[in-house]
Structures are given as structure tokens and as C-alpha cells.
Amino acid sequence: MEQQAADALRRARGLPVGADRNDLRQLATGLLWLHRNGMDALTRLRLEDRFDSGLIDPSGEDERLLAERRAANTSELKTAYR
């Protein structure tokens, strides 16, 4: 991942100032952060954001509903492909 970040920075240096150059630099920064902190940190941050914004129900009711929907979708798919 460090090598990919370094490659992105090298490519960015060859571009003129602008959006494309900024995109590559942001990509490199994100890759380095991910390499240093790992996927666990990224997942934890996303869960914290969802919990803080009220998208996750602490009672677990959302998880039960999601499991029911998955089961219904799976049975619909099995029926459709028979």
C-alpha cells in the first residue's frame, strides 16, 4: 500500500496544478492512512459516525429488521431462479 501511495504521489507531481493532481494526492494520503491505521480503524470510524448520527439503533431493532429483509430477499431470489 505504501508503494501504491508513492506511485500516486509521483504521478501527481507530473500533473499541472488542478483537480486531477489534488485527487491523486488525496488518494495517496488515504492509502497511507489506511496502511498505518488498518481497516479496523476505518470500520470503527464509520460505525461511530453512523451511531452518532442516529443511523444505528442501540436497541438492536434495526438488526432484526435487516436480517428479516435479507431472508425475504434470499427466498425471493431462490424462487426467481428455479
Backbone torsions as a table, in degrees:
resi	resn	phi	psi	omega
1	MET	NA	-37.4	177.1
2	GLU	-61.4	-38.9	179.8
3	GLN	-64.9	-41.3	177.9
4	GLN	-62.8	-40.5	178.3
5	ALA	-64.3	-42.6	179.0
6	ALA	-63.8	-40.9	178.0
7	ASP	-62.5	-41.7	179.1
8	ALA	-64.0	-40.2	178.1
9	LEU	-66.4	-39.0	177.3
10	ARG	-62.9	-42.9	178.2
11	ARG	-64.4	-38.5	-179.4
12	ALA	-63.7	-36.9	179.9
13	ARG	-62.5	-28.0	-179.0
14	GLY	-82.3	-7.8	-178.0
15	LEU	-96.3	152.4	174.3
16	PRO	-69.5	160.3	179.1
17	VAL	-59.0	132.5	179.5
18	GLY	159.3	-167.6	-173.6
19	ALA	-64.7	-42.2	-178.9
20	ASP	-62.3	-42.1	178.9
21	ARG	-64.3	-43.6	179.5
22	ASN	-63.1	-40.0	178.8
23	ASP	-60.1	-44.2	179.4
24	LEU	-66.1	-38.5	178.1
25	ARG	-65.3	-40.4	177.8
26	GLN	-66.2	-38.6	176.1
27	LEU	-60.2	-45.8	179.9
28	ALA	-62.5	-42.7	178.9
29	THR	-62.3	-43.0	178.5
30	GLY	-64.2	-41.2	178.4
31	LEU	-63.5	-42.3	178.3
32	LEU	-64.7	-41.6	178.9
33	TRP	-61.7	-44.7	-179.0
34	LEU	-63.5	-39.8	178.9
35	HIS	-64.0	-41.8	-176.9
36	ARG	-75.9	-35.3	-174.0
37	ASN	-102.6	-22.6	177.6
38	GLY	82.4	166.7	-179.5
39	MET	-66.4	-30.0	-179.8
40	ASP	-60.0	-41.5	-179.9
41	ALA	-66.1	-39.9	179.2
42	LEU	-63.7	-45.6	178.5
43	THR	-62.6	-43.1	179.7
44	ARG	-61.7	-43.8	179.3
45	LEU	-62.4	-41.9	179.9
46	ARG	-65.2	-41.6	178.7
47	LEU	-65.4	-40.8	178.3
48	GLU	-62.2	-42.0	178.8
49	ASP	-63.2	-42.9	-179.5
50	ARG	-67.5	-38.1	179.7
51	PHE	-67.9	-45.0	-178.4
52	ASP	-65.5	-30.6	-179.0
53	SER	-84.8	-2.6	177.5
54	GLY	87.0	9.0	-179.7
55	LEU	-77.7	-18.5	178.7
56	ILE	-109.0	129.4	-179.3
57	ASP	-91.1	115.4	-178.8
58	PRO	-62.0	-19.3	-178.6
59	SER	-75.3	-16.1	179.9
60	GLY	88.4	0.8	-178.8
61	GLU	-61.5	-38.8	179.7
62	ASP	-61.7	-39.2	-179.9
63	GLU	-64.8	-39.2	178.7
64	ARG	-65.1	-44.0	179.1
65	LEU	-64.0	-40.8	179.0
66	LEU	-62.7	-42.2	178.6
67	ALA	-63.2	-39.6	177.8
68	GLU	-64.7	-41.8	178.9
69	ARG	-63.8	-42.2	178.9
70	ARG	-61.1	-43.7	179.8
71	ALA	-62.9	-41.7	179.3
72	ALA	-65.7	-42.8	179.0
73	ASN	-64.2	-39.9	179.8
74	THR	-63.7	-43.3	179.4
75	SER	-67.0	-35.2	177.2
76	GLU	-65.0	-41.2	179.3
77	LEU	-65.3	-41.4	179.1
78	LYS	-63.3	-39.8	179.7
79	THR	-66.9	-40.3	-176.8
80	ALA	-67.9	-31.2	-175.6
81	TYR	-98.7	13.0	177.2
82	ARG	-84.8	NA	NA
